[in-house]
Structure formats: C-alpha cells, structure tokens
Amino acid sequence: MTLDETAGRIWADNHLAFTDWADGALGRAGARPDRPRMATLLSVIAALTVSLTLIGGSVA
C-alpha cells in the first residue's frame, strides 16, 4: 500500500466519522441524503489540512 492509498483511506474514514458526528450533533442521525453543508465544508478543510501536512512532511 502506497502513502497515497493510506492517506486516502484515512481521509475516507475520518470523513465518514466526522459526518456521522455532525449529523448526530445536529439531530439528523441517519440523514444521509441531506448532509449539512457545514459538515461538507469542514471535511474539505480537514482533507486539505491532511494533504498539506503530508506534502510538507515529504518535502522536509
């Protein structure tokens, strides 16, 4: 498994866990088709943070 595959799996697991948490926190448990926009925005920010961290770590 390459570093990219590992990062992709970690991101996917974190994304699902975060959206599940966000749905529950907003009282929307099980509301998969109608995910809150804030959860999507925050998961994109988290993905960018992970990507930049991995890029920064590989450069250093």
Residue pairs with C-beta under 8 A, 6 or more apart in sequence:
3 54
3 58
7 50
7 51
7 54
10 50
11 46
11 47
11 50
14 43
14 46
14 50
15 43
15 46
15 47
18 39
18 42
18 43
18 46
19 35
19 39
19 40
19 43
22 35
22 36
22 38
22 39
22 42
23 29
23 30
23 31
23 32
23 35
23 36
23 39
26 36
28 34
28 36
